[in-house]
Amino acid sequence: MKIILLGPPGSGKGTIAEKLAKDFKFLNISAGVLLREEVKKGTTIGKEIKKYIDKGELAPYKFVVEMVKLEIHDKKDYILDGFPRSVEQAKIIEDLNIDLVIYMEISEEKVIERFSGRRIDPNTGKSYHLKFIPPPKAIMGRIITRKDDNPKVVKERFRIYHKETAPVVGYYKKKGILKTVDAAPPPKEVYDAVKKIVKDFQAKDFQKKMIKRERAN
């Protein structure tokens, strides 16, 4: 099963993707994590990407597409977290034959409120929230606030999101594979809604395969 998770920054895509990967044994591919890993390595490409991330801008699509496709390789069960980020990228990955796209809908005001409590562990890259997903006491001394989590950068990311990424939602809606989830409630409630969508899809897909097998016989 090939799933795409879409949504504005702060909609909770990363948390949802991690839980889905664990519960359904999917490979979790986060474009943001791949980019940050490249930045952490300090490569030439990483230094270029950092300039965009620090300003809240999208990294050039050629970097992202390349890294994501390399990560996927020949895998058949995976989640693409926050990718594609433009209709252009969506068209480039048409050959992946995505099964389901889940859109995490949330307002800018709610995201700014959420980001004020978001923290990251610089050693592992894992994200936490002081209210919703508190970090373990053992790492409290090293967790930090990401540069792109301050309100100014968040507003800029939202502006770019609506310009570049929001059209991707319409693109997949036309294809009939988009499902929308309200991402404003507490994480558990949101995840339960997403999990139900995935389970329902799997059940319908299983039925289709059984009918096809019966007809073949």
C-alpha positions as CSV (number, residue, x, y, z in Angstrom):
1,M,0.0,0.0,0.0
2,K,1.3,3.4,-1.0
3,I,0.1,6.4,1.0
4,I,0.8,10.1,0.9
5,L,0.2,12.3,3.9
6,L,-0.4,16.0,3.0
7,G,-1.1,19.0,5.2
8,P,0.2,22.4,6.3
9,P,3.3,22.6,8.5
10,G,2.3,21.6,12.0
11,S,-0.7,19.5,11.0
12,G,0.9,16.5,12.7
13,K,1.9,14.5,9.6
14,G,5.1,13.3,11.1
15,T,3.5,11.9,14.3
16,I,0.7,10.2,12.2
17,A,3.2,8.8,9.8
18,E,5.3,7.3,12.6
19,K,2.2,5.6,14.2
20,L,0.9,4.3,10.9
21,A,4.4,2.9,10.0
22,K,4.5,1.0,13.4
23,D,0.9,-0.3,13.3
24,F,0.8,-1.3,9.6
25,K,4.5,-2.1,9.0
26,F,4.9,0.6,6.4
27,L,8.2,2.2,5.5
28,N,8.0,5.8,6.7
29,I,9.6,8.3,4.3
30,S,9.7,11.9,5.4
31,A,11.0,14.4,2.8
32,G,11.7,16.8,5.7
33,V,13.8,14.3,7.6
34,L,15.8,13.4,4.5
35,L,16.5,17.1,3.8
36,R,17.5,17.7,7.4
37,E,19.8,14.7,7.4
38,E,21.5,16.1,4.3
39,V,21.9,19.4,6.1
40,K,23.3,17.7,9.2
41,K,26.0,15.9,7.1
42,G,27.1,19.3,5.9
43,T,27.3,18.3,2.2
44,T,27.3,20.8,-0.6
45,I,23.7,20.0,-1.3
46,G,23.0,20.1,2.4
47,K,24.4,23.7,2.7
48,E,22.2,24.8,-0.2
49,I,19.1,23.2,1.3
50,K,19.8,24.8,4.7
51,K,19.4,28.3,3.2
52,Y,15.9,27.5,2.1
53,I,14.9,25.7,5.4
54,D,16.1,28.6,7.5
55,K,13.9,31.0,5.6
56,G,10.9,28.7,5.7
57,E,11.0,28.2,1.9
58,L,10.7,25.0,0.0
59,A,13.9,23.3,-1.1
60,P,14.3,23.0,-4.9
61,Y,12.1,20.0,-6.1
62,K,15.0,18.3,-7.9
63,F,16.8,17.7,-4.6
64,V,13.6,16.3,-2.9
65,V,12.4,14.1,-5.7
66,E,15.9,12.6,-6.1
67,M,16.2,11.7,-2.4
68,V,12.7,10.3,-2.0
69,K,13.0,8.1,-5.1
70,L,16.3,6.7,-3.8
71,E,14.8,6.0,-0.5
72,I,11.8,4.2,-2.0
73,H,13.9,2.1,-4.4
74,D,11.7,-1.0,-4.9
75,K,9.6,-0.8,-1.8
76,K,5.8,-1.5,-2.1
77,D,4.4,-0.5,1.3
78,Y,5.3,3.0,2.4
79,I,4.1,6.4,3.5
80,L,5.3,9.6,2.0
81,D,5.2,12.2,4.7
82,G,4.7,15.7,3.3
83,F,5.6,14.8,-0.2
84,P,5.0,15.8,-3.0
85,R,5.0,19.5,-2.2
86,S,3.9,20.8,-5.6
87,V,1.8,19.7,-8.5
88,E,5.0,19.5,-10.5
89,Q,6.4,16.9,-8.1
90,A,3.1,15.0,-8.0
91,K,3.3,14.6,-11.8
92,I,6.9,13.4,-11.6
93,I,6.0,10.6,-9.2
94,E,2.9,9.4,-11.2
95,D,4.8,6.2,-11.9
96,L,4.6,5.3,-8.2
97,N,0.9,4.6,-8.6
98,I,-0.2,6.0,-5.2
99,D,-3.2,4.2,-3.6
100,L,-4.4,6.8,-1.0
101,V,-3.8,10.4,-0.2
102,I,-4.8,11.7,3.3
103,Y,-5.1,15.5,3.8
104,M,-4.5,16.8,7.3
105,E,-6.6,20.0,7.4
106,I,-5.8,22.7,10.1
107,S,-5.8,26.5,10.4
108,E,-2.7,28.8,10.6
109,E,-3.8,30.1,14.0
110,K,-3.9,26.6,15.5
111,V,-0.5,25.7,14.0
112,I,1.2,28.8,15.5
113,E,-0.3,27.8,18.9
114,R,1.0,24.2,18.5
115,F,4.5,25.3,17.4
116,S,5.0,27.3,20.5
117,G,5.3,24.0,22.4
118,R,7.1,22.0,19.8
119,R,10.7,20.8,20.5
120,I,13.2,18.6,18.7
121,D,16.0,16.2,19.9
122,P,19.1,17.3,17.9
123,N,20.7,13.9,18.5
124,T,17.9,11.8,17.0
125,G,15.9,14.3,15.0
126,K,12.7,13.2,16.7
127,S,10.0,15.8,17.4
128,Y,8.1,16.3,20.6
129,H,5.5,18.6,22.1
130,L,5.6,19.9,25.6
131,K,1.8,19.4,25.9
132,F,0.8,16.6,23.6
133,I,4.0,14.4,23.2
134,P,6.3,15.3,26.1
135,P,9.9,14.3,25.7
136,P,11.5,11.8,28.1
137,K,12.9,13.5,31.2
138,A,16.4,12.1,30.3
139,I,16.7,14.3,27.2
140,M,15.0,17.5,28.5
141,G,18.4,19.1,28.8
142,R,19.2,18.8,25.2
143,I,15.9,19.4,23.3
144,I,15.7,22.6,21.3
145,T,13.3,24.7,19.4
146,R,13.7,24.5,15.6
147,K,14.5,27.8,13.8
148,D,11.6,27.3,11.5
149,D,9.1,27.0,14.4
150,N,9.0,30.7,15.3
151,P,5.8,32.5,14.3
152,K,7.4,34.6,11.6
153,V,8.8,31.6,9.8
154,V,5.6,29.7,10.3
155,K,3.6,32.4,8.6
156,E,6.0,32.4,5.7
157,R,5.8,28.6,5.5
158,F,2.0,28.9,5.4
159,R,2.1,31.5,2.6
160,I,4.4,29.2,0.5
161,Y,2.2,26.2,1.4
162,H,-0.9,27.8,0.1
163,K,0.9,28.9,-3.0
164,E,2.8,25.7,-3.9
165,T,1.4,22.8,-1.9
166,A,-2.3,23.4,-1.5
167,P,-2.9,22.8,-5.2
168,V,-1.6,19.3,-4.7
169,V,-4.7,18.6,-2.6
170,G,-7.0,19.5,-5.6
171,Y,-4.8,17.5,-7.9
172,Y,-5.3,14.3,-5.9
173,K,-9.0,15.1,-5.2
174,K,-9.7,15.0,-9.0
175,K,-8.1,11.6,-9.1
176,G,-10.5,10.4,-6.5
177,I,-7.9,9.1,-4.0
178,L,-8.0,11.9,-1.5
179,K,-9.5,11.7,2.0
180,T,-9.6,14.7,4.4
181,V,-9.1,14.6,8.2
182,D,-9.6,17.4,10.7
183,A,-6.1,17.7,12.2
184,A,-7.1,20.3,14.9
185,P,-8.3,17.8,17.7
186,P,-5.8,16.0,20.1
187,P,-3.3,13.7,18.4
188,K,-5.0,10.4,19.5
189,E,-8.4,11.5,18.0
190,V,-6.8,12.5,14.8
191,Y,-4.8,9.3,14.5
192,D,-7.9,7.2,15.2
193,A,-9.6,8.9,12.2
194,V,-6.6,8.4,9.9
195,K,-6.3,4.7,11.1
196,K,-9.9,4.1,10.2
197,I,-9.4,5.5,6.7
198,V,-6.4,3.1,6.1
199,K,-8.3,0.1,7.5
200,D,-11.4,0.9,5.4
201,F,-9.2,1.2,2.3
202,Q,-7.5,-2.1,3.0
203,A,-10.8,-3.9,3.5
204,K,-12.2,-2.6,0.2
205,D,-9.0,-3.5,-1.6
206,F,-9.1,-7.0,-0.2
207,Q,-12.7,-7.4,-1.4
208,K,-11.8,-6.2,-4.9
209,K,-8.9,-8.8,-5.0
210,M,-11.3,-11.6,-3.8
211,I,-13.9,-10.7,-6.4
212,K,-11.2,-10.5,-9.1
213,R,-9.9,-14.0,-8.0
214,E,-13.4,-15.5,-8.1
215,R,-14.0,-14.2,-11.6
216,A,-10.7,-15.6,-12.8
217,N,-11.6,-19.0,-11.5
